[in-house]
Amino acid sequence: MDLSLIDWSRAQFALTAMFHWIFVPLTLGLGVIMCIYETIYYRTGDEKWKRLAKFWIKLFGINFAIGVATGIILEFEFGTNWSNYSYFVGDIFGAPLAIEGIVAFFLEATFIGVLFFGWDKVSKGFHLASTWLTVGGATISAWWILVANAWMQFPAGMDFNPDTARNELTDFWAVALSPVAVNKFFHTVLSAWMLGAAFVIGISSWFLLKKRNEEFAKNSIKVATLVGIAGIVLTFWTGHGSAQKVAKYQPMKLAAMEGLYEGQAGNELIGFGIVNPAKTLDNDKDAILLKIAFPKMLSWLATNDVNAFVPGIKDLVYGNEEHNIVSVEQKMEYGKVAQEALRTYREAKKTDNSEQAAIAQATLNENMQSFGYGFFHDAKEAIPPVGLTFYAFHIMVILGGYFLLFFIAYWWLNKKGILAKNKLLQLLGLLSIPLAYICSQAGWIVAEVGRQPWAIQNILPVSASVSKIPTTSVQITFFVFLAVFSILLIAELGIMLKAIKKGPEE
């Protein structure tokens, strides 16, 4: 196993995904807000709302173009850097990505031209429909991408074919409508509303600071704060659902999110804490230092029962007979049995030994749910990076709480006319834009780092997914992508800042 190749492949994919994630939530969130502006214009005929819509649509377009470019590169990397993964589950994983390309891109490509260039060429109603359909296409695109991602976290709707050594799709709707996929979609899209609202409020606050286009800015904030309130409240609600799905299907991720080593009933939820770097699986040092915790709230978050047992990392690694938790070492044995049965089956098929093949297939099917553990050399490989997962989760939650208060306060302050007179509040609004991005990126880190070491939960670890290519190739392309993405980001920021400084059309 070439650890250097695995680490560099991980780093390149993380780089691409995080750059892509700069653009996606703004596309989804800003898209909904600009649709509302144009809908108000359509219903009232008031030109000031058309002016609002046209300005924010311009910023949406700048962001949208860069997001598409990074997304395409991300999908290509599955073939170049993760060919074993693509071979093993390509029949399943490729289906939602193909639908995303055919359906979602079709909607976006068809109507985006009308959105930008059709203001004086088509009727108000047709233009409004084009705006909603463009944003709807982007949202449908997010649905299928998140279906693919959710399947990696909770594989369903498939059977393993020992003749080809591939997993094959058997139930499309089990993949498309899995509970993890549905929850992940709503949690992601609604959190994007929060980011889009923070972006609009921040840019509008800049106009107030500069004492430019003040009526435009106040009207922008009026709608954006309401979208932000709805987005963040619903994000918390879907976040609770997400925690329950994680507790059920990825308990190790939940344990890492809370730095929980010793499971117990009625477990506390940490509001703030510092991870002890000296803590390991095999010592008795405190895992979290200087913590502020809420009694029994983790049990409630995970199960809706304040007295429920939540397993810790030790329970999951070493097993817990009282709570029917099988140890990682035992799963590793089952996984090795499954892999040996697969080898035996394929040898038996080559020699036309149907009896031996049938016995081997039965053994394989019996142990297939632990197949991925057979790639491990040490039980500790099942533990994700606890520190990074813990901090990302708590940054996300703390900033989510901040934005709930922020949107409510800014709605009221804007309504009372206080915001337009207070420079500190305006500056806070502007500075909240990067905080929204940090919150969004932290959520993505929780989802992806927390599920390590798995590419597909329990079935295929990252170490067995990587392509057999020279490490230097991945290193070179990593820095090439870093340079290209940085140039694209700088270009986007430059174009966007120029458009913002110019302001809305008079």
C-alpha positions as CSV (number, residue, x, y, z in Angstrom):
1,M,0.0,0.0,0.0
2,D,1.5,3.3,-1.1
3,L,0.4,5.7,1.7
4,S,1.9,8.6,-0.1
5,L,-0.2,7.9,-3.2
6,I,-3.4,7.6,-1.0
7,D,-2.6,10.8,0.9
8,W,-1.9,12.8,-2.3
9,S,-5.0,11.5,-4.0
10,R,-7.1,12.4,-0.9
11,A,-5.5,15.8,-0.8
12,Q,-6.2,16.5,-4.5
13,F,-9.8,15.4,-4.2
14,A,-10.3,17.5,-1.1
15,L,-8.8,20.5,-2.8
16,T,-11.1,20.2,-5.8
17,A,-14.2,19.5,-3.6
18,M,-13.6,22.4,-1.3
19,F,-12.9,24.9,-4.1
20,H,-16.1,23.6,-5.8
21,W,-18.0,24.0,-2.5
22,I,-17.1,27.7,-2.5
23,F,-19.4,28.2,-5.5
24,V,-22.2,25.7,-5.1
25,P,-24.0,27.0,-1.9
26,L,-23.9,30.6,-3.3
27,T,-25.5,29.4,-6.5
28,L,-28.3,27.6,-4.6
29,G,-28.9,30.3,-2.0
30,L,-28.5,33.4,-4.1
31,G,-30.6,31.8,-6.8
32,V,-33.6,31.5,-4.5
33,I,-33.3,35.1,-3.3
34,M,-33.0,36.6,-6.8
35,C,-36.1,34.5,-7.9
36,I,-38.0,36.1,-5.0
37,Y,-36.9,39.6,-6.1
38,E,-38.1,38.9,-9.7
39,T,-41.4,37.4,-8.5
40,I,-42.1,40.5,-6.5
41,Y,-41.4,42.6,-9.6
42,Y,-43.7,40.4,-11.7
43,R,-46.5,40.8,-9.2
44,T,-46.1,44.5,-8.4
45,G,-44.6,45.9,-11.7
46,D,-42.4,48.1,-9.5
47,E,-39.2,48.7,-11.4
48,K,-37.1,48.9,-8.2
49,W,-37.5,45.1,-7.8
50,K,-36.5,44.5,-11.3
51,R,-33.4,46.5,-10.6
52,L,-32.7,44.3,-7.6
53,A,-33.2,41.1,-9.5
54,K,-30.9,42.2,-12.4
55,F,-28.1,43.1,-10.0
56,W,-28.1,39.9,-8.0
57,I,-28.6,37.8,-11.2
58,K,-25.4,39.3,-12.5
59,L,-23.5,38.2,-9.4
60,F,-25.2,34.8,-9.6
61,G,-24.0,34.4,-13.2
62,I,-20.4,35.1,-12.3
63,N,-20.4,32.6,-9.5
64,F,-22.3,30.0,-11.6
65,A,-19.8,29.8,-14.4
66,I,-16.8,29.1,-12.1
67,G,-18.8,26.5,-10.2
68,V,-19.6,24.5,-13.3
69,A,-15.9,24.4,-14.2
70,T,-14.7,23.0,-10.9
71,G,-17.6,20.5,-10.8
72,I,-16.6,18.9,-14.1
73,I,-13.0,18.4,-12.9
74,L,-14.3,16.8,-9.7
75,E,-16.2,14.2,-11.6
76,F,-13.3,13.4,-13.8
77,E,-11.1,12.6,-10.8
78,F,-13.2,9.6,-10.0
79,G,-11.8,8.0,-13.2
80,T,-8.3,9.3,-12.9
81,N,-7.5,9.0,-9.2
82,W,-10.1,6.5,-8.0
83,S,-10.4,3.9,-10.8
84,N,-10.7,0.9,-8.3
85,Y,-13.7,2.7,-6.8
86,S,-15.2,3.5,-10.2
87,Y,-14.8,-0.1,-11.3
88,F,-16.2,-1.6,-8.0
89,V,-19.4,0.6,-7.9
90,G,-19.5,2.5,-11.2
91,D,-22.8,0.9,-12.2
92,I,-24.5,2.4,-9.1
93,F,-22.5,5.6,-8.6
94,G,-22.6,6.6,-12.3
95,A,-26.4,6.5,-12.5
96,P,-27.2,9.7,-10.5
97,L,-24.3,11.5,-12.0
98,A,-25.6,10.6,-15.5
99,I,-29.1,11.9,-14.6
100,E,-27.6,15.0,-13.2
101,G,-25.8,15.7,-16.4
102,I,-28.8,14.9,-18.7
103,V,-31.7,16.5,-16.7
104,A,-30.2,19.2,-14.6
105,F,-27.7,20.6,-17.1
106,F,-30.4,20.5,-19.7
107,L,-32.6,22.7,-17.7
108,E,-29.8,25.1,-16.8
109,A,-28.4,25.3,-20.3
110,T,-31.8,25.8,-21.9
111,F,-33.0,28.7,-19.7
112,I,-29.8,30.4,-18.5
113,G,-29.6,32.4,-21.8
114,V,-33.1,33.7,-21.3
115,L,-32.2,34.6,-17.7
116,F,-29.3,36.8,-18.7
117,F,-30.3,38.2,-22.1
118,G,-34.0,37.9,-22.3
119,W,-35.2,40.9,-20.2
120,D,-36.4,42.9,-23.1
121,K,-36.9,40.0,-25.6
122,V,-39.5,37.8,-23.8
123,S,-42.5,38.5,-21.6
124,K,-42.2,39.1,-17.9
125,G,-43.8,35.8,-17.2
126,F,-41.6,33.8,-19.4
127,H,-38.5,35.5,-18.0
128,L,-39.6,34.7,-14.5
129,A,-40.2,31.1,-15.4
130,S,-36.7,30.9,-16.9
131,T,-35.2,32.3,-13.7
132,W,-37.0,29.8,-11.6
133,L,-36.2,26.9,-14.0
134,T,-32.5,27.8,-14.1
135,V,-32.3,27.8,-10.3
136,G,-34.5,24.7,-10.2
137,G,-32.0,23.0,-12.6
138,A,-29.2,23.9,-10.2
139,T,-31.1,22.5,-7.3
140,I,-32.0,19.3,-9.2
141,S,-28.3,19.0,-10.0
142,A,-27.5,19.2,-6.3
143,W,-30.1,16.5,-5.6
144,W,-28.4,13.9,-7.9
145,I,-24.9,14.8,-6.7
146,L,-26.0,14.5,-3.1
147,V,-27.8,11.2,-3.9
148,A,-24.4,9.9,-5.1
149,N,-22.7,11.2,-2.0
150,A,-25.3,9.8,0.3
151,W,-25.0,6.4,-1.3
152,M,-21.3,6.4,-0.3
153,Q,-22.3,7.0,3.3
154,F,-25.2,4.5,3.2
155,P,-24.9,2.0,0.4
156,A,-28.3,0.5,-0.6
157,G,-30.1,-0.8,-3.7
158,M,-27.4,-3.1,-4.9
159,D,-26.1,-6.7,-5.1
160,F,-22.5,-7.8,-5.4
161,N,-21.8,-9.9,-8.6
162,P,-18.9,-12.3,-7.8
163,D,-18.4,-13.1,-11.5
164,T,-17.4,-9.5,-12.3
165,A,-16.3,-8.5,-8.7
166,R,-18.6,-5.4,-9.1
167,N,-21.6,-4.1,-7.2
168,E,-24.6,-3.8,-9.5
169,L,-27.7,-1.6,-9.2
170,T,-30.8,-3.6,-8.3
171,D,-33.2,-0.9,-6.9
172,F,-32.8,2.6,-8.3
173,W,-35.4,4.1,-6.0
174,A,-33.6,2.7,-2.9
175,V,-30.6,4.8,-4.0
176,A,-32.5,7.9,-5.2
177,L,-34.8,8.1,-2.2
178,S,-32.7,6.6,0.6
179,P,-33.3,8.3,4.0
180,V,-29.8,9.6,4.1
181,A,-30.1,11.1,0.6
182,V,-33.3,12.9,1.3
183,N,-32.1,14.4,4.6
184,K,-28.7,15.3,3.1
185,F,-30.4,17.1,0.2
186,F,-32.6,19.3,2.4
187,H,-29.9,20.0,4.9
188,T,-27.4,21.0,2.2
189,V,-29.8,23.2,0.2
190,L,-31.3,24.9,3.2
191,S,-27.9,25.7,4.6
192,A,-27.1,27.2,1.2
193,W,-30.1,29.6,1.7
194,M,-28.3,30.8,4.8
195,L,-25.1,31.4,2.9
196,G,-26.9,33.2,0.1
197,A,-28.7,35.4,2.6
198,A,-25.5,36.2,4.4
199,F,-23.9,37.1,1.1
200,V,-26.8,39.5,0.1
201,I,-26.8,41.1,3.5
202,G,-23.1,41.6,3.5
203,I,-22.9,43.2,0.1
204,S,-26.0,45.4,0.9
205,S,-24.2,46.4,4.2
206,W,-21.3,47.5,2.1
207,F,-23.6,49.8,0.1
208,L,-24.9,51.2,3.3
209,L,-21.4,51.8,4.6
210,K,-20.6,53.7,1.4
211,K,-23.9,55.5,1.6
212,R,-24.8,54.4,-1.9
213,N,-28.0,52.8,-3.2
214,E,-29.4,52.8,0.3
215,E,-33.0,52.1,-0.7
216,F,-31.8,49.3,-2.9
217,A,-29.7,47.9,0.0
218,K,-32.5,48.0,2.5
219,N,-34.9,46.3,0.2
220,S,-32.3,43.6,-0.5
221,I,-31.8,43.0,3.2
222,K,-35.6,42.9,3.8
223,V,-36.0,39.8,1.7
224,A,-32.6,38.2,2.4
225,T,-33.1,38.2,6.2
226,L,-36.4,36.4,5.9
227,V,-34.8,33.8,3.6
228,G,-32.0,33.5,6.1
229,I,-34.3,33.0,9.0
230,A,-36.2,30.3,7.2
231,G,-33.0,28.7,5.9
232,I,-31.2,28.5,9.3
233,V,-34.3,27.3,11.3
234,L,-34.9,24.5,8.7
235,T,-31.2,23.7,8.6
236,F,-31.2,23.1,12.4
237,W,-34.3,20.9,12.0
238,T,-32.7,18.8,9.2
239,G,-29.4,18.8,11.1
240,H,-31.2,17.0,13.9
241,G,-32.4,14.4,11.3
242,S,-28.9,14.2,10.0
243,A,-27.5,13.4,13.4
244,Q,-30.0,10.6,13.8
245,K,-29.0,9.1,10.4
246,V,-25.3,9.3,11.4
247,A,-26.0,7.7,14.7
248,K,-27.8,4.8,13.0
249,Y,-25.6,4.2,10.0
250,Q,-22.2,5.8,10.9
251,P,-21.8,5.7,14.7
252,M,-18.1,6.1,14.5
253,K,-18.6,9.5,12.7
254,L,-20.9,10.6,15.5
255,A,-18.4,9.5,18.2
256,A,-15.6,11.5,16.4
257,M,-17.9,14.6,16.1
258,E,-18.2,14.7,19.9
259,G,-14.7,13.3,20.7
260,L,-16.6,10.5,22.5
261,Y,-14.4,7.6,23.5
262,E,-16.5,6.0,26.3
263,G,-20.1,5.4,25.4
264,Q,-22.8,5.8,28.0
265,A,-26.6,6.3,28.5
266,G,-27.8,9.8,28.7
267,N,-24.7,11.3,27.1
268,E,-23.9,15.0,27.2
269,L,-23.6,17.2,24.1
270,I,-20.5,19.3,24.1
271,G,-21.2,23.0,23.2
272,F,-17.5,24.0,23.3
273,G,-14.4,22.1,24.0
274,I,-10.7,21.6,23.2
275,V,-9.5,18.2,22.0
276,N,-6.7,16.7,24.1
277,P,-3.9,16.0,21.6
278,A,-2.5,13.4,24.0
279,K,-5.6,11.3,24.1
280,T,-5.4,7.9,22.3
281,L,-7.6,4.9,22.2
282,D,-5.4,3.1,24.7
283,N,-4.9,5.6,27.5
284,D,-7.2,7.0,30.1
285,K,-6.6,10.7,29.6
286,D,-9.5,13.1,29.2
287,A,-10.5,13.4,25.5
288,I,-11.9,16.9,25.8
289,L,-10.4,19.8,27.8
290,L,-12.2,23.0,29.1
291,K,-15.6,21.8,27.8
292,I,-19.0,23.4,28.1
293,A,-21.6,20.6,27.9
294,F,-25.3,20.1,27.9
295,P,-26.4,17.1,30.0
296,K,-28.1,14.2,28.0
297,M,-28.5,16.3,24.9
298,L,-26.3,14.0,22.7
299,S,-28.5,11.1,23.4
300,W,-31.5,13.2,22.5
301,L,-29.9,14.5,19.4
302,A,-29.0,11.0,18.2
303,T,-32.2,9.1,19.2
304,N,-34.8,11.5,20.5
305,D,-34.4,9.7,23.9
306,V,-32.4,11.6,26.6
307,N,-31.5,8.3,28.3
308,A,-30.4,6.4,25.2
309,F,-27.0,4.8,25.0
310,V,-24.6,6.4,22.5
311,P,-21.5,4.3,21.7
312,G,-18.1,5.8,21.9
313,I,-14.9,5.0,19.9
314,K,-13.8,2.3,22.3
315,D,-17.2,0.5,22.1
316,L,-17.0,0.6,18.3
317,V,-13.4,-0.6,18.1
318,Y,-13.3,-3.2,20.8
319,G,-17.0,-4.2,20.7
320,N,-19.7,-4.0,23.4
321,E,-21.6,-7.2,24.1
322,E,-24.3,-5.5,26.2
323,H,-25.3,-3.3,23.3
324,N,-24.6,-5.9,20.5
325,I,-21.7,-4.0,19.0
326,V,-19.3,-6.2,17.1
327,S,-15.6,-5.3,17.4
328,V,-13.6,-4.1,14.5
329,E,-11.3,-7.0,14.8
330,Q,-14.2,-9.4,14.4
331,K,-15.4,-7.5,11.4
332,M,-11.9,-7.7,10.0
333,E,-12.1,-11.5,10.3
334,Y,-15.6,-11.5,8.6
335,G,-14.2,-9.3,5.8
336,K,-11.2,-11.6,5.2
337,V,-13.5,-14.6,5.1
338,A,-15.6,-12.8,2.5
339,Q,-12.6,-11.9,0.4
340,E,-11.2,-15.4,0.6
341,A,-14.6,-16.7,-0.4
342,L,-14.6,-14.4,-3.5
343,R,-11.2,-15.8,-4.5
344,T,-12.4,-19.3,-4.0
345,Y,-15.5,-18.7,-6.0
346,R,-13.6,-17.2,-9.0
347,E,-11.1,-20.1,-9.0
348,A,-14.0,-22.6,-8.8
349,K,-15.7,-21.0,-11.7
350,K,-12.6,-21.2,-13.8
351,T,-12.4,-25.0,-13.2
352,D,-16.2,-25.4,-13.6
353,N,-16.5,-26.7,-10.0
354,S,-20.1,-25.6,-9.4
355,E,-20.5,-27.2,-6.0
356,Q,-17.4,-25.4,-4.6
357,A,-18.6,-22.2,-6.3
358,A,-22.0,-22.4,-4.6
359,I,-20.5,-23.0,-1.2
360,A,-18.1,-20.1,-1.7
361,Q,-20.9,-17.8,-2.9
362,A,-23.0,-18.6,0.2
363,T,-20.0,-17.8,2.5
364,L,-19.4,-14.5,0.6
365,N,-23.0,-13.5,0.9
366,E,-23.1,-14.2,4.6
367,N,-20.0,-12.0,5.3
368,M,-20.4,-9.4,2.5
369,Q,-21.6,-6.6,4.9
370,S,-18.1,-6.6,6.5
371,F,-16.2,-7.0,3.1
372,G,-14.4,-3.7,3.4
373,Y,-13.0,-4.5,6.9
374,G,-10.9,-7.2,5.3
375,F,-8.6,-4.5,3.8
376,F,-7.6,-3.3,7.3
377,H,-4.4,-4.3,8.9
378,D,-5.2,-2.7,12.3
379,A,-8.5,-2.1,14.1
380,K,-7.4,1.5,14.7
381,E,-7.7,2.2,11.0
382,A,-11.5,2.4,11.5
383,I,-11.1,5.6,13.5
384,P,-11.5,8.9,11.6
385,P,-9.4,12.0,12.4
386,V,-11.1,12.9,15.7
387,G,-9.7,16.5,16.1
388,L,-10.6,17.8,12.7
389,T,-14.1,16.2,12.8
390,F,-14.7,17.5,16.3
391,Y,-13.7,21.1,15.5
392,A,-15.4,21.2,12.2
393,F,-18.7,20.0,13.7
394,H,-18.6,22.5,16.6
395,I,-17.6,25.4,14.4
396,M,-20.5,24.6,12.1
397,V,-23.0,24.5,15.1
398,I,-21.7,27.6,16.8
399,L,-21.8,29.6,13.6
400,G,-25.2,28.2,12.9
401,G,-26.4,29.6,16.2
402,Y,-24.7,32.9,15.4
403,F,-26.5,33.2,12.1
404,L,-29.9,32.5,13.7
405,L,-29.4,35.5,15.9
406,F,-27.8,37.5,13.1
407,F,-30.7,37.2,10.7
408,I,-33.4,37.9,13.3
409,A,-31.5,40.9,14.6
410,Y,-30.8,42.3,11.1
411,W,-34.4,41.9,10.0
412,W,-35.6,43.9,13.0
413,L,-32.8,46.5,12.8
414,N,-33.4,47.0,9.1
415,K,-37.2,47.3,9.7
416,K,-36.7,50.0,12.4
417,G,-34.1,51.9,10.3
418,I,-31.4,51.4,12.8
419,L,-29.1,49.4,10.5
420,A,-28.8,52.2,7.9
421,K,-27.5,54.6,10.6
422,N,-25.0,52.3,12.4
423,K,-21.6,51.7,10.8
424,L,-20.6,48.9,13.2
425,L,-23.6,46.9,12.4
426,Q,-23.0,47.4,8.7
427,L,-19.4,46.3,9.1
428,L,-20.6,43.2,11.0
429,G,-22.9,42.4,8.1
430,L,-20.0,42.6,5.7
431,L,-17.7,40.5,7.9
432,S,-20.4,37.8,8.2
433,I,-19.9,36.7,4.6
434,P,-16.6,34.8,5.3
435,L,-18.2,33.4,8.5
436,A,-21.0,31.9,6.4
437,Y,-18.4,30.3,4.1
438,I,-16.5,28.9,7.1
439,C,-19.7,27.4,8.4
440,S,-20.6,25.8,5.1
441,Q,-17.1,24.4,4.5
442,A,-17.0,23.0,8.1
443,G,-20.2,21.1,7.4
444,W,-18.7,19.5,4.4
445,I,-15.6,18.6,6.4
446,V,-17.8,16.8,9.0
447,A,-19.5,14.8,6.3
448,E,-16.4,13.7,4.4
449,V,-13.6,13.6,7.0
450,G,-16.0,12.0,9.6
451,R,-16.7,9.0,7.3
452,Q,-13.0,8.1,6.9
453,P,-11.5,5.7,6.3
454,W,-14.4,4.7,4.0
455,A,-14.9,5.5,0.4
456,I,-18.1,3.4,0.7
457,Q,-19.2,2.8,4.2
458,N,-18.2,-0.7,5.4
459,I,-17.7,-1.9,1.8
460,L,-14.6,-0.2,0.4
461,P,-12.0,1.8,2.3
462,V,-10.2,4.7,0.6
463,S,-6.9,2.7,0.7
464,A,-8.4,0.2,-1.7
465,S,-10.1,2.7,-4.0
466,V,-7.1,4.6,-5.3
467,S,-5.8,4.2,-8.9
468,K,-2.4,2.6,-9.4
469,I,-0.7,5.6,-10.9
470,P,2.7,7.3,-10.0
471,T,2.5,9.4,-6.9
472,T,4.4,12.1,-8.8
473,S,1.6,12.4,-11.3
474,V,-0.9,13.2,-8.5
475,Q,1.5,15.6,-6.9
476,I,2.0,17.5,-10.1
477,T,-1.7,17.7,-10.9
478,F,-2.4,18.7,-7.3
479,F,-0.3,21.9,-7.7
480,V,-1.5,22.5,-11.2
481,F,-5.1,22.4,-9.9
482,L,-4.2,24.6,-6.9
483,A,-2.8,27.2,-9.3
484,V,-5.7,27.0,-11.7
485,F,-8.4,27.1,-9.0
486,S,-6.6,30.0,-7.3
487,I,-6.5,31.9,-10.5
488,L,-10.2,31.2,-11.1
489,L,-11.1,32.3,-7.6
490,I,-9.1,35.5,-7.9
491,A,-10.6,36.2,-11.3
492,E,-14.1,35.5,-9.9
493,L,-13.5,37.8,-6.9
494,G,-12.1,40.5,-9.2
495,I,-15.1,40.4,-11.6
496,M,-17.6,40.2,-8.8
497,L,-16.0,43.2,-6.9
498,K,-16.0,45.2,-10.1
499,A,-19.7,44.5,-10.6
500,I,-20.4,45.3,-6.9
501,K,-18.5,48.6,-7.1
502,K,-20.5,49.5,-10.2
503,G,-23.7,48.8,-8.4
504,P,-27.2,48.2,-9.7
505,E,-28.2,49.8,-13.1
506,E,-30.0,53.1,-12.8
